Amino acid sequence: MTIGITDYAQDALGDVVFLEVPTKGAEVVSGERISEVESTKSVSDIFAPVSGTVVEVNEALGDGPEALNADPYGDGWICVIEMQDDSAFDALMDAAAYQALTSE
């Protein structure tokens, strides 16, 4: 599963100036902090949506964290997690549910 932030989140954050990428090989637990993003407005934690192992990280964000703003659904990905249990995917929000949540 590729992990990142949404366009809504990057817009709320403002200009991203730093991203702490997760450690490749790290075991992560759903709901626990895996990363931190710093913007001109705030510092925010990134939480694992599923449990598993970080198998790939976007090292380019270390030198170019602005990709989170410019292309959150493309070059702005943060990491890839190999899910411990594929059924955990079914418990996540889909795009329509997220849209409803953020429009409240």
Backbone hydrogen bonds, N-H to C=O, Kabsch-Sander energy under -0.5 kcal/mol:
donor,donor_aa,acceptor,acceptor_aa,energy
3,I,79,C,-3.5
10,Q,6,T,-2.5
11,D,7,D,-2.1
12,A,8,Y,-2.1
13,L,9,A,-2.2
14,G,10,Q,-1.6
17,V,38,E,-2.8
18,F,38,E,-1.8
20,E,36,E,-3.0
21,V,19,L,-0.8
25,G,54,V,-3.5
26,A,23,T,-2.2
28,V,26,A,-0.5
28,V,52,G,-3.2
31,G,48,A,-3.6
32,E,29,V,-2.5
34,I,46,I,-3.2
35,S,46,I,-1.5
36,E,20,E,-0.9
37,V,44,S,-3.1
38,E,18,F,-3.0
39,S,42,S,-3.4
40,T,15,D,-1.8
41,K,13,L,-0.8
44,S,37,V,-3.0
46,I,35,S,-2.6
48,A,32,E,-2.8
52,G,28,V,-2.3
53,T,82,E,-1.9
54,V,26,A,-2.7
55,V,53,T,-0.7
55,V,80,V,-2.5
56,E,80,V,-1.2
58,N,78,I,-2.4
59,E,57,V,-1.5
61,L,58,N,-1.7
62,G,59,E,-1.8
63,D,59,E,-0.5
63,D,60,A,-0.6
64,G,60,A,-1.8
67,A,64,G,-1.9
68,L,65,P,-2.0
69,N,66,E,-0.9
70,A,66,E,-2.5
71,D,67,A,-2.5
74,G,71,D,-1.7
76,G,71,D,-2.7
77,W,74,G,-1.2
78,I,3,I,-3.4
79,C,3,I,-1.3
80,V,56,E,-2.7
81,I,1,M,-3.0
82,E,53,T,-3.2
82,E,80,V,-0.5
83,M,81,I,-0.8
84,Q,51,S,-2.8
88,A,85,D,-2.1
89,F,86,D,-1.3
90,D,87,S,-1.0
91,A,88,A,-1.2
92,L,89,F,-1.6
98,Y,94,D,-2.3
99,Q,95,A,-2.5
100,A,96,A,-2.2
101,L,97,A,-2.2
102,T,98,Y,-2.6
103,S,99,Q,-1.1
104,E,101,L,-0.9
